[in-house]
C-alpha cells in the first residue's frame, strides 16, 4: 500500500513540474508566432491579393 501511495505522489510531482516548466518557457508560442514581414506568399495565406498593390507600379 505504501508503494502505491509513494508512486501516486511521485506521479503528481512529476506532472506538476512538467506543467510549471511548460508555463515558464511557453514552448508552443515558438510555433505560433506571426511573420514580421508580409511577403506576397504570406499575404495569400491571409486572403490578401498581392496583385492589387503591384497594379499601381
Biopython code that builds the backbone (N, CA, C, O; Angstrom):
import numpy as np
from Bio.PDB.StructureBuilder import StructureBuilder

atoms = [
    (1, "UNK", "N", (0.825, -1.196, 0.000)),
    (1, "UNK", "CA", (0.000, 0.000, 0.000)),
    (1, "UNK", "C", (0.867, 1.255, 0.000)),
    (1, "UNK", "O", (0.551, 2.219, -0.697)),
    (2, "UNK", "N", (1.952, 1.259, 0.770)),
    (2, "UNK", "CA", (2.806, 2.452, 0.815)),
    (2, "UNK", "C", (3.518, 2.656, -0.522)),
    (2, "UNK", "O", (3.838, 3.788, -0.883)),
    (3, "UNK", "N", (3.771, 1.559, -1.266)),
    (3, "UNK", "CA", (4.362, 1.703, -2.591)),
    (3, "UNK", "C", (3.406, 2.415, -3.544)),
    (3, "UNK", "O", (3.837, 3.227, -4.362)),
    (4, "UNK", "N", (2.142, 2.121, -3.444)),
    (4, "UNK", "CA", (1.130, 2.763, -4.281)),
    (4, "UNK", "C", (0.999, 4.247, -3.969)),
    (4, "UNK", "O", (0.859, 5.067, -4.876)),
    (5, "UNK", "N", (1.045, 4.587, -2.699)),
    (5, "UNK", "CA", (0.935, 5.983, -2.286)),
    (5, "UNK", "C", (2.160, 6.773, -2.738)),
    (5, "UNK", "O", (2.035, 7.890, -3.241)),
    (6, "UNK", "N", (3.340, 6.190, -2.558)),
    (6, "UNK", "CA", (4.550, 6.897, -2.970)),
    (6, "UNK", "C", (4.603, 7.028, -4.497)),
    (6, "UNK", "O", (5.107, 8.025, -5.013)),
    (7, "UNK", "N", (4.095, 6.044, -5.210)),
    (7, "UNK", "CA", (4.044, 6.123, -6.669)),
    (7, "UNK", "C", (3.078, 7.219, -7.113)),
    (7, "UNK", "O", (3.378, 7.964, -8.046)),
    (8, "UNK", "N", (1.942, 7.322, -6.466)),
    (8, "UNK", "CA", (0.965, 8.357, -6.802)),
    (8, "UNK", "C", (1.520, 9.747, -6.504)),
    (8, "UNK", "O", (1.335, 10.668, -7.299)),
    (9, "UNK", "N", (2.194, 9.909, -5.376)),
    (9, "UNK", "CA", (2.787, 11.204, -5.024)),
    (9, "UNK", "C", (3.874, 11.572, -6.025)),
    (9, "UNK", "O", (3.968, 12.727, -6.440)),
    (10, "UNK", "N", (4.686, 10.613, -6.412)),
    (10, "UNK", "CA", (5.734, 10.868, -7.402)),
    (10, "UNK", "C", (5.128, 11.277, -8.740)),
    (10, "UNK", "O", (5.635, 12.180, -9.405)),
    (11, "UNK", "N", (4.054, 10.620, -9.129)),
    (11, "UNK", "CA", (3.379, 10.937, -10.381)),
    (11, "UNK", "C", (2.830, 12.363, -10.348)),
    (11, "UNK", "O", (2.971, 13.099, -11.325)),
    (12, "UNK", "N", (2.213, 12.758, -9.252)),
    (12, "UNK", "CA", (1.660, 14.111, -9.120)),
    (12, "UNK", "C", (2.780, 15.153, -9.167)),
    (12, "UNK", "O", (2.621, 16.201, -9.792)),
    (13, "UNK", "N", (3.896, 14.875, -8.519)),
    (13, "UNK", "CA", (5.020, 15.817, -8.512)),
    (13, "UNK", "C", (5.593, 15.977, -9.913)),
    (13, "UNK", "O", (5.891, 17.094, -10.335)),
    (14, "UNK", "N", (5.748, 14.881, -10.634)),
    (14, "UNK", "CA", (6.294, 14.949, -11.994)),
    (14, "UNK", "C", (5.352, 15.725, -12.912)),
    (14, "UNK", "O", (5.809, 16.541, -13.712)),
    (15, "UNK", "N", (4.068, 15.487, -12.809)),
    (15, "UNK", "CA", (3.089, 16.216, -13.628)),
    (15, "UNK", "C", (3.113, 17.701, -13.283)),
    (15, "UNK", "O", (3.060, 18.538, -14.184)),
    (16, "UNK", "N", (3.193, 18.041, -12.006)),
    (16, "UNK", "CA", (3.230, 19.447, -11.593)),
    (16, "UNK", "C", (4.484, 20.139, -12.125)),
    (16, "UNK", "O", (4.409, 21.283, -12.574)),
    (17, "UNK", "N", (5.617, 19.476, -12.083)),
    (17, "UNK", "CA", (6.860, 20.053, -12.603)),
    (17, "UNK", "C", (6.761, 20.252, -14.114)),
    (17, "UNK", "O", (7.200, 21.277, -14.636)),
    (18, "UNK", "N", (6.189, 19.282, -14.813)),
    (18, "UNK", "CA", (6.037, 19.398, -16.268)),
    (18, "UNK", "C", (5.135, 20.572, -16.629)),
    (18, "UNK", "O", (5.420, 21.292, -17.586)),
    (19, "UNK", "N", (4.068, 20.776, -15.892)),
    (19, "UNK", "CA", (3.157, 21.898, -16.157)),
    (19, "UNK", "C", (3.849, 23.223, -15.874)),
    (19, "UNK", "O", (3.711, 24.171, -16.648)),
    (20, "UNK", "N", (4.585, 23.301, -14.786)),
    (20, "UNK", "CA", (5.287, 24.543, -14.451)),
    (20, "UNK", "C", (6.360, 24.882, -15.498)),
    (20, "UNK", "O", (6.517, 26.044, -15.873)),
    (21, "UNK", "N", (7.084, 23.884, -15.958)),
    (21, "UNK", "CA", (8.100, 24.130, -16.988)),
    (21, "UNK", "C", (7.430, 24.576, -18.287)),
    (21, "UNK", "O", (7.930, 25.479, -18.958)),
    (22, "UNK", "N", (6.327, 23.966, -18.643)),
    (22, "UNK", "CA", (5.601, 24.344, -19.849)),
    (22, "UNK", "C", (5.097, 25.773, -19.792)),
    (22, "UNK", "O", (5.142, 26.486, -20.794)),
    (23, "UNK", "N", (4.621, 26.200, -18.637)),
    (23, "UNK", "CA", (4.149, 27.583, -18.497)),
    (23, "UNK", "C", (5.311, 28.566, -18.464)),
    (23, "UNK", "O", (5.181, 29.700, -18.926)),
    (24, "UNK", "N", (6.413, 28.148, -17.934)),
    (24, "UNK", "CA", (7.573, 29.040, -17.785)),
    (24, "UNK", "C", (8.200, 29.364, -19.137)),
    (24, "UNK", "O", (8.536, 30.518, -19.400)),
    (25, "UNK", "N", (8.358, 28.375, -19.984)),
    (25, "UNK", "CA", (9.079, 28.576, -21.233)),
    (25, "UNK", "C", (8.168, 28.841, -22.423)),
    (25, "UNK", "O", (8.654, 29.289, -23.462)),
    (26, "UNK", "N", (6.883, 28.587, -22.319)),
    (26, "UNK", "CA", (5.936, 28.816, -23.411)),
    (26, "UNK", "C", (6.439, 28.212, -24.709)),
    (26, "UNK", "O", (6.628, 28.929, -25.691)),
    (27, "UNK", "N", (6.656, 26.920, -24.728)),
    (27, "UNK", "CA", (7.236, 26.253, -25.878)),
    (27, "UNK", "C", (6.350, 26.342, -27.120)),
    (27, "UNK", "O", (6.868, 26.398, -28.236)),
    (28, "UNK", "N", (5.038, 26.356, -26.954)),
    (28, "UNK", "CA", (4.162, 26.368, -28.113)),
    (28, "UNK", "C", (4.156, 27.717, -28.816)),
    (28, "UNK", "O", (3.834, 27.773, -30.003)),
    (29, "UNK", "N", (4.498, 28.807, -28.137)),
    (29, "UNK", "CA", (4.474, 30.116, -28.781)),
    (29, "UNK", "C", (5.530, 30.218, -29.870)),
    (29, "UNK", "O", (5.407, 31.044, -30.774)),
    (30, "UNK", "N", (6.553, 29.400, -29.798)),
    (30, "UNK", "CA", (7.595, 29.421, -30.817)),
    (30, "UNK", "C", (7.019, 29.044, -32.182)),
    (30, "UNK", "O", (7.483, 29.541, -33.208)),
    (31, "UNK", "N", (6.037, 28.192, -32.199)),
    (31, "UNK", "CA", (5.486, 27.702, -33.445)),
    (31, "UNK", "C", (4.286, 28.514, -33.924)),
    (31, "UNK", "O", (3.822, 28.309, -35.045)),
    (32, "UNK", "N", (3.785, 29.406, -33.126)),
    (32, "UNK", "CA", (2.579, 30.146, -33.473)),
    (32, "UNK", "C", (2.836, 31.629, -33.712)),
    (32, "UNK", "O", (1.884, 32.403, -33.802)),
    (33, "UNK", "N", (4.077, 32.040, -33.817)),
    (33, "UNK", "CA", (4.339, 33.465, -33.994)),
    (33, "UNK", "C", (4.026, 33.903, -35.415)),
    (33, "UNK", "O", (4.061, 33.103, -36.350)),
    (34, "UNK", "N", (3.720, 35.182, -35.563)),
    (34, "UNK", "CA", (3.379, 35.735, -36.868)),
    (34, "UNK", "C", (4.628, 36.242, -37.557)),
    (34, "UNK", "O", (5.616, 36.597, -36.914)),
    (35, "UNK", "N", (4.565, 36.269, -38.861)),
    (35, "UNK", "CA", (5.677, 36.772, -39.650)),
    (35, "UNK", "C", (5.802, 38.285, -39.456)),
    (35, "UNK", "O", (4.794, 38.988, -39.375)),
    (36, "UNK", "N", (7.033, 38.781, -39.380)),
    (36, "UNK", "CA", (7.250, 40.212, -39.212)),
    (36, "UNK", "C", (7.097, 40.960, -40.530)),
    (36, "UNK", "O", (6.646, 42.106, -40.554)),
    (37, "UNK", "N", (7.472, 40.308, -41.621)),
    (37, "UNK", "CA", (7.390, 40.918, -42.934)),
    (37, "UNK", "C", (6.290, 40.211, -43.717)),
    (37, "UNK", "O", (6.262, 38.982, -43.782)),
    (38, "UNK", "N", (5.387, 40.986, -44.309)),
    (38, "UNK", "CA", (4.300, 40.408, -45.079)),
    (38, "UNK", "C", (4.754, 40.253, -46.526)),
    (38, "UNK", "O", (4.802, 41.223, -47.281)),
    (39, "UNK", "N", (5.083, 39.037, -46.897)),
    (39, "UNK", "CA", (5.504, 38.745, -48.260)),
    (39, "UNK", "C", (4.264, 38.428, -49.094)),
    (39, "UNK", "O", (3.201, 38.158, -48.536)),
    (40, "UNK", "N", (4.387, 38.456, -50.423)),
    (40, "UNK", "CA", (3.224, 38.096, -51.249)),
    (40, "UNK", "C", (2.707, 36.692, -50.937)),
    (40, "UNK", "O", (1.502, 36.443, -50.984)),
    (41, "UNK", "N", (3.613, 35.788, -50.622)),
    (41, "UNK", "CA", (3.179, 34.428, -50.304)),
    (41, "UNK", "C", (2.381, 34.398, -49.000)),
    (41, "UNK", "O", (1.361, 33.714, -48.918)),
    (42, "UNK", "N", (2.833, 35.128, -47.986)),
    (42, "UNK", "CA", (2.116, 35.169, -46.708)),
    (42, "UNK", "C", (0.811, 35.935, -46.829)),
    (42, "UNK", "O", (-0.155, 35.619, -46.135)),
    (43, "UNK", "N", (0.764, 36.936, -47.700)),
    (43, "UNK", "CA", (-0.481, 37.682, -47.858)),
    (43, "UNK", "C", (-1.558, 36.805, -48.483)),
    (43, "UNK", "O", (-2.739, 36.975, -48.178)),
    (44, "UNK", "N", (-1.178, 35.877, -49.346)),
    (44, "UNK", "CA", (-2.153, 34.939, -49.898)),
    (44, "UNK", "C", (-2.738, 34.063, -48.800)),
    (44, "UNK", "O", (-3.924, 33.738, -48.837)),
    (45, "UNK", "N", (-1.922, 33.674, -47.821)),
    (45, "UNK", "CA", (-2.419, 32.869, -46.705)),
    (45, "UNK", "C", (-3.444, 33.632, -45.881)),
    (45, "UNK", "O", (-4.337, 33.023, -45.292)),
    (46, "UNK", "N", (-3.330, 34.965, -45.827)),
    (46, "UNK", "CA", (-4.254, 35.788, -45.052)),
    (46, "UNK", "C", (-5.427, 36.279, -45.886)),
    (46, "UNK", "O", (-6.274, 37.012, -45.375)),
    (47, "UNK", "N", (-5.497, 35.892, -47.163)),
    (47, "UNK", "CA", (-6.617, 36.285, -48.003)),
    (47, "UNK", "C", (-6.443, 37.626, -48.678)),
    (47, "UNK", "O", (-7.415, 38.189, -49.183)),
    (48, "UNK", "N", (-5.235, 38.152, -48.702)),
    (48, "UNK", "CA", (-4.960, 39.443, -49.337)),
    (48, "UNK", "C", (-4.423, 39.168, -50.737)),
    (48, "UNK", "O", (-3.548, 38.321, -50.914)),
    (49, "UNK", "N", (-4.946, 39.884, -51.730)),
    (49, "UNK", "CA", (-4.480, 39.702, -53.104)),
    (49, "UNK", "C", (-3.245, 40.571, -53.318)),
    (49, "UNK", "O", (-3.360, 41.797, -53.331)),
    (50, "UNK", "N", (-2.072, 39.975, -53.485)),
    (50, "UNK", "CA", (-0.848, 40.776, -53.623)),
    (50, "UNK", "C", (-0.764, 41.524, -54.951)),
    (50, "UNK", "O", (0.043, 42.445, -55.078)),
    (51, "UNK", "N", (-1.574, 41.155, -55.943)),
    (51, "UNK", "CA", (-1.513, 41.841, -57.227)),
    (51, "UNK", "C", (-2.174, 43.203, -57.179)),
    (51, "UNK", "O", (-1.930, 44.023, -58.064)),
    (52, "UNK", "N", (-3.003, 43.479, -56.182)),
    (52, "UNK", "CA", (-3.640, 44.797, -56.071)),
    (52, "UNK", "C", (-2.610, 45.881, -55.786)),
    (52, "UNK", "O", (-2.740, 46.998, -56.285)),
    (53, "UNK", "N", (-1.588, 45.572, -54.994)),
    (53, "UNK", "CA", (-0.552, 46.543, -54.680)),
    (53, "UNK", "C", (0.396, 46.728, -55.862)),
    (53, "UNK", "O", (0.951, 47.813, -56.036)),
    (54, "UNK", "N", (0.591, 45.701, -56.671)),
    (54, "UNK", "CA", (1.504, 45.785, -57.801)),
    (54, "UNK", "C", (0.915, 46.539, -58.987)),
    (54, "UNK", "O", (1.665, 46.949, -59.872)),
    (55, "UNK", "N", (-0.394, 46.734, -59.036)),
    (55, "UNK", "CA", (-1.036, 47.392, -60.168)),
    (55, "UNK", "C", (-0.694, 48.870, -60.234)),
    (55, "UNK", "O", (-0.753, 49.462, -61.312)),
    (56, "UNK", "N", (-0.345, 49.474, -59.128)),
    (56, "UNK", "CA", (-0.041, 50.913, -59.112)),
    (56, "UNK", "C", (1.371, 51.206, -59.568)),
    (56, "UNK", "O", (1.712, 52.372, -59.769)),
    (57, "UNK", "N", (2.210, 50.194, -59.741)),
    (57, "UNK", "CA", (3.608, 50.404, -60.133)),
    (57, "UNK", "C", (3.760, 50.645, -61.599)),
    (57, "UNK", "O", (4.876, 50.838, -62.080)),
]
sb = StructureBuilder()
sb.init_structure("model")
sb.init_model(0)
sb.init_chain("A")
sb.init_seg("    ")
for serial, (resi, resn, name, xyz) in enumerate(atoms, 1):
    if name == "N":
        sb.init_residue(resn, " ", resi, " ")
    sb.init_atom(name, np.array(xyz, "f"), 0.0, 1.0, " ", f" {name:<3s}", serial, name[0])
structure = sb.get_structure()
